């Protein structure tokens, strides 16, 4: 087992020798150096925090959307227009808890996702507004000793390019690669304009959707000359150890490694206890990148205030085990986690050195070693 000793038991200096080669960033340029020094902290769940405020339909609509013809309650991405102070407050709560990276409130802010609410034309504006709120929060908390970074979040969309929505027609698709690419390009343009430091393609359940996002980001950065770090985060949906479109964790990594992400990781669907074997596998096979992990707060529990089982102490203890075992470079929380979870995770992992980057494989639905 690759155990990472606590910082108190080893030197806190950077690893000997030159750092691994990587792209030169125009934004988020400080991140690679910081990742070599310590485990970075990502924020927790935005949706969980919004739900605690029990907003009404009128709260979602505000004045601007008072006459919109369809229901809007639950469209959290709309809140950057109608409840911006609330969104910024949540960002600042996570920053106060010690988060280094703050996700924009844009998980569903693509034209594809917003079609469900009749708001597809507002997708770009939605992303600009969200990034500006996160930017303002980060700027308020950043210091030269502790910079904070805005992660522009790109969610998976409600549609999948790899799986048929019709059990009677395996070839059917409700979205094309080109449609996904265009939607992600529009979203990324808004995030870039609003001040994001990096892009986070998260909760990936379909590798082809992720490839569309990667393609869009590459195009955008080539066209603008702005090079931002990219983090990719997949979702293992159950004990099969595979993402929904069929790939194992190892195969997923080898399918997207061409993107040269700053980090690759796992989030959502599972709590840390069930996620452990999959993050261990990813830490083993992902060679020239760092590892991120932000699990749910255990299993759903409707009797809990957050809707999930794990207390901050339980989640933090499990994440400390990941850090001690040498799996982590970025740690945070997904569904059910709160600022209290993030503060506890930060405290728990701070004693451990970050995982070192290491070396390759090939993939279909299963990963295999050459030869």
TORKOL-4160 file (C-alpha; in steps of 0.2 Angstrom, whole numbers, padded with zeros to 4 digits, m for minus):
371
<pt num="1" X="0000" Y="0000" Z="0000"/>
<pt num="2" X="0006" Y="0017" Z="m0004"/>
<pt num="3" X="0005" Y="0026" Z="0012"/>
<pt num="4" X="0009" Y="0045" Z="0013"/>
<pt num="5" X="0017" Y="0050" Z="0029"/>
<pt num="6" X="0010" Y="0065" Z="0039"/>
<pt num="7" X="0019" Y="0081" Z="0036"/>
<pt num="8" X="0026" Y="0081" Z="0054"/>
<pt num="9" X="0035" Y="0065" Z="0049"/>
<pt num="10" X="0044" Y="0071" Z="0033"/>
<pt num="11" X="0050" Y="0086" Z="0025"/>
<pt num="12" X="0038" Y="0099" Z="0019"/>
<pt num="13" X="0049" Y="0104" Z="0005"/>
<pt num="14" X="0044" Y="0101" Z="m0013"/>
<pt num="15" X="0049" Y="0084" Z="m0021"/>
<pt num="16" X="0067" Y="0084" Z="m0028"/>
<pt num="17" X="0070" Y="0087" Z="m0046"/>
<pt num="18" X="0061" Y="0097" Z="m0059"/>
<pt num="19" X="0042" Y="0097" Z="m0058"/>
<pt num="20" X="0033" Y="0087" Z="m0072"/>
<pt num="21" X="0031" Y="0096" Z="m0088"/>
<pt num="22" X="0014" Y="0103" Z="m0091"/>
<pt num="23" X="0005" Y="0117" Z="m0101"/>
<pt num="24" X="0008" Y="0135" Z="m0097"/>
<pt num="25" X="m0007" Y="0143" Z="m0090"/>
<pt num="26" X="m0013" Y="0161" Z="m0092"/>
<pt num="27" X="m0025" Y="0159" Z="m0078"/>
<pt num="28" X="m0024" Y="0148" Z="m0063"/>
<pt num="29" X="m0005" Y="0148" Z="m0066"/>
<pt num="30" X="m0001" Y="0146" Z="m0047"/>
<pt num="31" X="m0011" Y="0130" Z="m0045"/>
<pt num="32" X="0003" Y="0117" Z="m0051"/>
<pt num="33" X="0015" Y="0124" Z="m0038"/>
<pt num="34" X="0003" Y="0124" Z="m0024"/>
<pt num="35" X="m0003" Y="0106" Z="m0028"/>
<pt num="36" X="0015" Y="0101" Z="m0026"/>
<pt num="37" X="0015" Y="0108" Z="m0009"/>
<pt num="38" X="m0001" Y="0103" Z="m0001"/>
<pt num="39" X="m0018" Y="0095" Z="m0003"/>
<pt num="40" X="m0030" Y="0109" Z="m0010"/>
<pt num="41" X="m0048" Y="0110" Z="m0003"/>
<pt num="42" X="m0063" Y="0111" Z="m0015"/>
<pt num="43" X="m0080" Y="0118" Z="m0008"/>
<pt num="44" X="m0095" Y="0108" Z="m0004"/>
<pt num="45" X="m0113" Y="0106" Z="m0011"/>
<pt num="46" X="m0121" Y="0122" Z="m0018"/>
<pt num="47" X="m0138" Y="0113" Z="m0020"/>
<pt num="48" X="m0138" Y="0107" Z="m0002"/>
<pt num="49" X="m0135" Y="0124" Z="0005"/>
<pt num="50" X="m0149" Y="0132" Z="m0007"/>
<pt num="51" X="m0161" Y="0119" Z="m0001"/>
<pt num="52" X="m0159" Y="0124" Z="0017"/>
<pt num="53" X="m0166" Y="0141" Z="0013"/>
<pt num="54" X="m0183" Y="0133" Z="0007"/>
<pt num="55" X="m0185" Y="0145" Z="m0007"/>
<pt num="56" X="m0202" Y="0147" Z="m0015"/>
<pt num="57" X="m0207" Y="0149" Z="m0033"/>
<pt num="58" X="m0208" Y="0167" Z="m0031"/>
<pt num="59" X="m0190" Y="0168" Z="m0024"/>
<pt num="60" X="m0184" Y="0159" Z="m0039"/>
<pt num="61" X="m0194" Y="0170" Z="m0051"/>
<pt num="62" X="m0190" Y="0187" Z="m0044"/>
<pt num="63" X="m0196" Y="0202" Z="m0053"/>
<pt num="64" X="m0187" Y="0198" Z="m0070"/>
<pt num="65" X="m0196" Y="0181" Z="m0072"/>
<pt num="66" X="m0212" Y="0185" Z="m0063"/>
<pt num="67" X="m0222" Y="0181" Z="m0079"/>
<pt num="68" X="m0212" Y="0167" Z="m0086"/>
<pt num="69" X="m0224" Y="0154" Z="m0092"/>
<pt num="70" X="m0217" Y="0138" Z="m0084"/>
<pt num="71" X="m0212" Y="0133" Z="m0066"/>
<pt num="72" X="m0194" Y="0139" Z="m0061"/>
<pt num="73" X="m0193" Y="0132" Z="m0043"/>
<pt num="74" X="m0178" Y="0121" Z="m0043"/>
<pt num="75" X="m0168" Y="0130" Z="m0056"/>
<pt num="76" X="m0154" Y="0134" Z="m0045"/>
<pt num="77" X="m0144" Y="0142" Z="m0059"/>
<pt num="78" X="m0157" Y="0155" Z="m0061"/>
<pt num="79" X="m0153" Y="0162" Z="m0043"/>
<pt num="80" X="m0138" Y="0171" Z="m0049"/>
<pt num="81" X="m0151" Y="0183" Z="m0057"/>
<pt num="82" X="m0164" Y="0183" Z="m0044"/>
<pt num="83" X="m0155" Y="0179" Z="m0027"/>
<pt num="84" X="m0137" Y="0184" Z="m0031"/>
<pt num="85" X="m0133" Y="0189" Z="m0013"/>
<pt num="86" X="m0138" Y="0171" Z="m0007"/>
<pt num="87" X="m0126" Y="0163" Z="m0020"/>
<pt num="88" X="m0112" Y="0174" Z="m0015"/>
<pt num="89" X="m0116" Y="0171" Z="0003"/>
<pt num="90" X="m0114" Y="0152" Z="0001"/>
<pt num="91" X="m0098" Y="0155" Z="m0009"/>
<pt num="92" X="m0091" Y="0165" Z="0006"/>
<pt num="93" X="m0097" Y="0152" Z="0019"/>
<pt num="94" X="m0086" Y="0139" Z="0010"/>
<pt num="95" X="m0071" Y="0151" Z="0008"/>
<pt num="96" X="m0073" Y="0155" Z="0027"/>
<pt num="97" X="m0072" Y="0136" Z="0030"/>
<pt num="98" X="m0055" Y="0136" Z="0021"/>
<pt num="99" X="m0059" Y="0131" Z="0003"/>
<pt num="100" X="m0046" Y="0135" Z="m0010"/>
<pt num="101" X="m0057" Y="0132" Z="m0025"/>
<pt num="102" X="m0075" Y="0138" Z="m0027"/>
<pt num="103" X="m0086" Y="0131" Z="m0040"/>
<pt num="104" X="m0098" Y="0142" Z="m0049"/>
<pt num="105" X="m0116" Y="0139" Z="m0048"/>
<pt num="106" X="m0117" Y="0133" Z="m0066"/>
<pt num="107" X="m0119" Y="0114" Z="m0065"/>
<pt num="108" X="m0135" Y="0115" Z="m0076"/>
<pt num="109" X="m0131" Y="0132" Z="m0084"/>
<pt num="110" X="m0130" Y="0125" Z="m0102"/>
<pt num="111" X="m0143" Y="0129" Z="m0115"/>
<pt num="112" X="m0147" Y="0110" Z="m0116"/>
<pt num="113" X="m0151" Y="0109" Z="m0097"/>
<pt num="114" X="m0160" Y="0126" Z="m0097"/>
<pt num="115" X="m0172" Y="0120" Z="m0111"/>
<pt num="116" X="m0182" Y="0111" Z="m0098"/>
<pt num="117" X="m0186" Y="0128" Z="m0091"/>
<pt num="118" X="m0188" Y="0138" Z="m0107"/>
<pt num="119" X="m0172" Y="0148" Z="m0103"/>
<pt num="120" X="m0160" Y="0141" Z="m0115"/>
<pt num="121" X="m0156" Y="0159" Z="m0123"/>
<pt num="122" X="m0150" Y="0165" Z="m0106"/>
<pt num="123" X="m0136" Y="0151" Z="m0104"/>
<pt num="124" X="m0121" Y="0162" Z="m0108"/>
<pt num="125" X="m0128" Y="0177" Z="m0097"/>
<pt num="126" X="m0131" Y="0164" Z="m0083"/>
<pt num="127" X="m0113" Y="0158" Z="m0083"/>
<pt num="128" X="m0106" Y="0176" Z="m0084"/>
<pt num="129" X="m0116" Y="0181" Z="m0069"/>
<pt num="130" X="m0111" Y="0165" Z="m0059"/>
<pt num="131" X="m0093" Y="0167" Z="m0062"/>
<pt num="132" X="m0093" Y="0186" Z="m0057"/>
<pt num="133" X="m0101" Y="0181" Z="m0040"/>
<pt num="134" X="m0088" Y="0168" Z="m0037"/>
<pt num="135" X="m0075" Y="0179" Z="m0043"/>
<pt num="136" X="m0080" Y="0193" Z="m0030"/>
<pt num="137" X="m0081" Y="0181" Z="m0016"/>
<pt num="138" X="m0064" Y="0174" Z="m0020"/>
<pt num="139" X="m0056" Y="0191" Z="m0022"/>
<pt num="140" X="m0063" Y="0196" Z="m0005"/>
<pt num="141" X="m0055" Y="0181" Z="0004"/>
<pt num="142" X="m0039" Y="0180" Z="m0006"/>
<pt num="143" X="m0022" Y="0185" Z="0001"/>
<pt num="144" X="m0004" Y="0183" Z="m0006"/>
<pt num="145" X="m0002" Y="0168" Z="0007"/>
<pt num="146" X="m0018" Y="0160" Z="0003"/>
<pt num="147" X="m0025" Y="0164" Z="m0015"/>
<pt num="148" X="m0042" Y="0157" Z="m0019"/>
<pt num="149" X="m0048" Y="0151" Z="m0036"/>
<pt num="150" X="m0064" Y="0151" Z="m0046"/>
<pt num="151" X="m0068" Y="0134" Z="m0054"/>
<pt num="152" X="m0080" Y="0136" Z="m0068"/>
<pt num="153" X="m0091" Y="0121" Z="m0067"/>
<pt num="154" X="m0098" Y="0112" Z="m0082"/>
<pt num="155" X="m0111" Y="0099" Z="m0078"/>
<pt num="156" X="m0115" Y="0083" Z="m0088"/>
<pt num="157" X="m0132" Y="0090" Z="m0095"/>
<pt num="158" X="m0148" Y="0079" Z="m0094"/>
<pt num="159" X="m0144" Y="0070" Z="m0110"/>
<pt num="160" X="m0131" Y="0057" Z="m0115"/>
<pt num="161" X="m0123" Y="0055" Z="m0131"/>
<pt num="162" X="m0119" Y="0036" Z="m0128"/>
<pt num="163" X="m0135" Y="0029" Z="m0122"/>
<pt num="164" X="m0151" Y="0027" Z="m0131"/>
<pt num="165" X="m0166" Y="0035" Z="m0122"/>
<pt num="166" X="m0177" Y="0022" Z="m0131"/>
<pt num="167" X="m0176" Y="0004" Z="m0125"/>
<pt num="168" X="m0183" Y="m0002" Z="m0141"/>
<pt num="169" X="m0170" Y="0007" Z="m0152"/>
<pt num="170" X="m0152" Y="0006" Z="m0146"/>
<pt num="171" X="m0146" Y="0018" Z="m0160"/>
<pt num="172" X="m0158" Y="0032" Z="m0154"/>
<pt num="173" X="m0150" Y="0047" Z="m0147"/>
<pt num="174" X="m0158" Y="0063" Z="m0140"/>
<pt num="175" X="m0142" Y="0074" Z="m0142"/>
<pt num="176" X="m0127" Y="0074" Z="m0154"/>
<pt num="177" X="m0109" Y="0077" Z="m0151"/>
<pt num="178" X="m0110" Y="0094" Z="m0160"/>
<pt num="179" X="m0125" Y="0100" Z="m0150"/>
<pt num="180" X="m0115" Y="0096" Z="m0134"/>
<pt num="181" X="m0099" Y="0104" Z="m0140"/>
<pt num="182" X="m0109" Y="0120" Z="m0145"/>
<pt num="183" X="m0118" Y="0121" Z="m0128"/>
<pt num="184" X="m0102" Y="0118" Z="m0118"/>
<pt num="185" X="m0093" Y="0131" Z="m0129"/>
<pt num="186" X="m0106" Y="0144" Z="m0125"/>
<pt num="187" X="m0105" Y="0140" Z="m0106"/>
<pt num="188" X="m0086" Y="0141" Z="m0106"/>
<pt num="189" X="m0086" Y="0157" Z="m0115"/>
<pt num="190" X="m0098" Y="0164" Z="m0101"/>
<pt num="191" X="m0087" Y="0157" Z="m0087"/>
<pt num="192" X="m0071" Y="0164" Z="m0095"/>
<pt num="193" X="m0079" Y="0181" Z="m0097"/>
<pt num="194" X="m0085" Y="0181" Z="m0079"/>
<pt num="195" X="m0068" Y="0178" Z="m0072"/>
<pt num="196" X="m0065" Y="0159" Z="m0070"/>
<pt num="197" X="m0047" Y="0153" Z="m0066"/>
<pt num="198" X="m0050" Y="0135" Z="m0071"/>
<pt num="199" X="m0063" Y="0124" Z="m0079"/>
<pt num="200" X="m0071" Y="0109" Z="m0069"/>
<pt num="201" X="m0080" Y="0096" Z="m0080"/>
<pt num="202" X="m0089" Y="0087" Z="m0067"/>
<pt num="203" X="m0101" Y="0072" Z="m0063"/>
<pt num="204" X="m0096" Y="0064" Z="m0079"/>
<pt num="205" X="m0107" Y="0049" Z="m0082"/>
<pt num="206" X="m0104" Y="0048" Z="m0101"/>
<pt num="207" X="m0086" Y="0049" Z="m0107"/>
<pt num="208" X="m0093" Y="0055" Z="m0124"/>
<pt num="209" X="m0101" Y="0070" Z="m0116"/>
<pt num="210" X="m0085" Y="0074" Z="m0107"/>
<pt num="211" X="m0076" Y="0073" Z="m0124"/>
<pt num="212" X="m0087" Y="0086" Z="m0131"/>
<pt num="213" X="m0084" Y="0097" Z="m0116"/>
<pt num="214" X="m0065" Y="0094" Z="m0119"/>
<pt num="215" X="m0066" Y="0098" Z="m0137"/>
<pt num="216" X="m0076" Y="0114" Z="m0134"/>
<pt num="217" X="m0063" Y="0120" Z="m0121"/>
<pt num="218" X="m0049" Y="0116" Z="m0132"/>
<pt num="219" X="m0057" Y="0126" Z="m0146"/>
<pt num="220" X="m0061" Y="0141" Z="m0135"/>
<pt num="221" X="m0043" Y="0142" Z="m0128"/>
<pt num="222" X="m0035" Y="0140" Z="m0145"/>
<pt num="223" X="m0047" Y="0154" Z="m0151"/>
<pt num="224" X="m0044" Y="0166" Z="m0137"/>
<pt num="225" X="m0026" Y="0162" Z="m0132"/>
<pt num="226" X="m0032" Y="0161" Z="m0114"/>
<pt num="227" X="m0026" Y="0144" Z="m0107"/>
<pt num="228" X="m0034" Y="0138" Z="m0091"/>
<pt num="229" X="m0031" Y="0122" Z="m0081"/>
<pt num="230" X="m0045" Y="0109" Z="m0083"/>
<pt num="231" X="m0050" Y="0097" Z="m0070"/>
<pt num="232" X="m0061" Y="0081" Z="m0075"/>
<pt num="233" X="m0072" Y="0072" Z="m0062"/>
<pt num="234" X="m0081" Y="0056" Z="m0066"/>
<pt num="235" X="m0095" Y="0048" Z="m0057"/>
<pt num="236" X="m0095" Y="0029" Z="m0053"/>
<pt num="237" X="m0114" Y="0026" Z="m0051"/>
<pt num="238" X="m0114" Y="0010" Z="m0041"/>
<pt num="239" X="m0104" Y="m0005" Z="m0035"/>
<pt num="240" X="m0100" Y="m0010" Z="m0053"/>
<pt num="241" X="m0086" Y="0002" Z="m0052"/>
<pt num="242" X="m0091" Y="0009" Z="m0069"/>
<pt num="243" X="m0097" Y="0026" Z="m0075"/>
<pt num="244" X="m0115" Y="0025" Z="m0083"/>
<pt num="245" X="m0108" Y="0024" Z="m0101"/>
<pt num="246" X="m0099" Y="0008" Z="m0096"/>
<pt num="247" X="m0081" Y="0012" Z="m0093"/>
<pt num="248" X="m0071" Y="0007" Z="m0078"/>
<pt num="249" X="m0062" Y="0020" Z="m0069"/>
<pt num="250" X="m0045" Y="0016" Z="m0077"/>
<pt num="251" X="m0053" Y="0015" Z="m0095"/>
<pt num="252" X="m0061" Y="0032" Z="m0092"/>
<pt num="253" X="m0044" Y="0040" Z="m0087"/>
<pt num="254" X="m0036" Y="0033" Z="m0103"/>
<pt num="255" X="m0050" Y="0039" Z="m0114"/>
<pt num="256" X="m0048" Y="0057" Z="m0108"/>
<pt num="257" X="m0029" Y="0058" Z="m0103"/>
<pt num="258" X="m0026" Y="0067" Z="m0120"/>
<pt num="259" X="m0034" Y="0082" Z="m0113"/>
<pt num="260" X="m0019" Y="0084" Z="m0101"/>
<pt num="261" X="m0030" Y="0089" Z="m0086"/>
<pt num="262" X="m0023" Y="0098" Z="m0071"/>
<pt num="263" X="m0032" Y="0084" Z="m0061"/>
<pt num="264" X="m0044" Y="0070" Z="m0063"/>
<pt num="265" X="m0055" Y="0063" Z="m0050"/>
<pt num="266" X="m0072" Y="0056" Z="m0044"/>
<pt num="267" X="m0087" Y="0065" Z="m0037"/>
<pt num="268" X="m0105" Y="0062" Z="m0032"/>
<pt num="269" X="m0116" Y="0046" Z="m0032"/>
<pt num="270" X="m0106" Y="0038" Z="m0018"/>
<pt num="271" X="m0100" Y="0042" Z="m0001"/>
<pt num="272" X="m0082" Y="0041" Z="0003"/>
<pt num="273" X="m0083" Y="0024" Z="0011"/>
<pt num="274" X="m0090" Y="0016" Z="m0005"/>
<pt num="275" X="m0079" Y="0027" Z="m0017"/>
<pt num="276" X="m0063" Y="0021" Z="m0009"/>
<pt num="277" X="m0058" Y="0007" Z="m0021"/>
<pt num="278" X="m0062" Y="0018" Z="m0036"/>
<pt num="279" X="m0052" Y="0033" Z="m0030"/>
<pt num="280" X="m0038" Y="0021" Z="m0026"/>
<pt num="281" X="m0038" Y="0013" Z="m0043"/>
<pt num="282" X="m0038" Y="0031" Z="m0051"/>
<pt num="283" X="m0023" Y="0036" Z="m0040"/>
<pt num="284" X="m0014" Y="0021" Z="m0046"/>
<pt num="285" X="m0017" Y="0022" Z="m0065"/>
<pt num="286" X="m0017" Y="0041" Z="m0068"/>
<pt num="287" X="0001" Y="0045" Z="m0070"/>
<pt num="288" X="0005" Y="0062" Z="m0076"/>
<pt num="289" X="m0009" Y="0072" Z="m0067"/>
<pt num="290" X="m0016" Y="0075" Z="m0049"/>
<pt num="291" X="m0031" Y="0067" Z="m0041"/>
<pt num="292" X="m0046" Y="0075" Z="m0035"/>
<pt num="293" X="m0060" Y="0068" Z="m0024"/>
<pt num="294" X="m0077" Y="0075" Z="m0018"/>
<pt num="295" X="m0089" Y="0062" Z="m0012"/>
<pt num="296" X="m0107" Y="0064" Z="m0006"/>
<pt num="297" X="m0110" Y="0064" Z="0013"/>
<pt num="298" X="m0114" Y="0046" Z="0013"/>
<pt num="299" X="m0130" Y="0039" Z="0008"/>
<pt num="300" X="m0147" Y="0049" Z="0007"/>
<pt num="301" X="m0156" Y="0051" Z="0023"/>
<pt num="302" X="m0173" Y="0061" Z="0022"/>
<pt num="303" X="m0172" Y="0063" Z="0041"/>
<pt num="304" X="m0156" Y="0072" Z="0041"/>
<pt num="305" X="m0155" Y="0091" Z="0039"/>
<pt num="306" X="m0144" Y="0090" Z="0024"/>
<pt num="307" X="m0153" Y="0074" Z="0017"/>
<pt num="308" X="m0138" Y="0063" Z="0019"/>
<pt num="309" X="m0131" Y="0052" Z="0033"/>
<pt num="310" X="m0113" Y="0057" Z="0036"/>
<pt num="311" X="m0108" Y="0071" Z="0049"/>
<pt num="312" X="m0093" Y="0082" Z="0045"/>
<pt num="313" X="m0083" Y="0071" Z="0057"/>
<pt num="314" X="m0087" Y="0055" Z="0048"/>
<pt num="315" X="m0083" Y="0062" Z="0031"/>
<pt num="316" X="m0067" Y="0070" Z="0037"/>
<pt num="317" X="m0061" Y="0054" Z="0045"/>
<pt num="318" X="m0064" Y="0045" Z="0028"/>
<pt num="319" X="m0055" Y="0058" Z="0018"/>
<pt num="320" X="m0040" Y="0058" Z="0030"/>
<pt num="321" X="m0039" Y="0040" Z="0026"/>
<pt num="322" X="m0038" Y="0044" Z="0008"/>
<pt num="323" X="m0024" Y="0057" Z="0011"/>
<pt num="324" X="m0014" Y="0045" Z="0023"/>
<pt num="325" X="m0015" Y="0032" Z="0009"/>
<pt num="326" X="m0008" Y="0043" Z="m0004"/>
<pt num="327" X="m0023" Y="0046" Z="m0015"/>
<pt num="328" X="m0027" Y="0064" Z="m0014"/>
<pt num="329" X="m0021" Y="0081" Z="m0021"/>
<pt num="330" X="m0038" Y="0090" Z="m0020"/>
<pt num="331" X="m0052" Y="0086" Z="m0008"/>
<pt num="332" X="m0069" Y="0092" Z="m0006"/>
<pt num="333" X="m0088" Y="0087" Z="m0005"/>
<pt num="334" X="m0103" Y="0084" Z="m0016"/>
<pt num="335" X="m0121" Y="0082" Z="m0012"/>
<pt num="336" X="m0125" Y="0083" Z="0007"/>
<pt num="337" X="m0109" Y="0092" Z="0012"/>
<pt num="338" X="m0109" Y="0109" Z="0020"/>
<pt num="339" X="m0096" Y="0122" Z="0026"/>
<pt num="340" X="m0095" Y="0112" Z="0042"/>
<pt num="341" X="m0090" Y="0096" Z="0031"/>
<pt num="342" X="m0077" Y="0107" Z="0022"/>
<pt num="343" X="m0069" Y="0114" Z="0037"/>
<pt num="344" X="m0068" Y="0097" Z="0045"/>
<pt num="345" X="m0060" Y="0089" Z="0029"/>
<pt num="346" X="m0048" Y="0103" Z="0028"/>
<pt num="347" X="m0042" Y="0100" Z="0046"/>
<pt num="348" X="m0041" Y="0081" Z="0043"/>
<pt num="349" X="m0031" Y="0081" Z="0027"/>
<pt num="350" X="m0019" Y="0096" Z="0032"/>
<pt num="351" X="m0007" Y="0084" Z="0041"/>
<pt num="352" X="m0003" Y="0074" Z="0026"/>
<pt num="353" X="0008" Y="0077" Z="0010"/>
<pt num="354" X="m0001" Y="0077" Z="m0007"/>
<pt num="355" X="0001" Y="0062" Z="m0018"/>
<pt num="356" X="0015" Y="0063" Z="m0030"/>
<pt num="357" X="0012" Y="0062" Z="m0049"/>
<pt num="358" X="0019" Y="0046" Z="m0057"/>
<pt num="359" X="0019" Y="0033" Z="m0076"/>
<pt num="360" X="0004" Y="0023" Z="m0094"/>
<pt num="361" X="m0011" Y="0011" Z="m0102"/>
<pt num="362" X="m0024" Y="0008" Z="m0115"/>
<pt num="363" X="m0043" Y="0007" Z="m0115"/>
<pt num="364" X="m0059" Y="0001" Z="m0122"/>
<pt num="365" X="m0072" Y="m0003" Z="m0109"/>
<pt num="366" X="m0058" Y="m0011" Z="m0099"/>
<pt num="367" X="m0040" Y="m0004" Z="m0096"/>
<pt num="368" X="m0025" Y="m0015" Z="m0101"/>
<pt num="369" X="m0007" Y="m0013" Z="m0100"/>
<pt num="370" X="0003" Y="m0013" Z="m0116"/>
<pt num="371" X="0012" Y="m0030" Z="m0119"/>
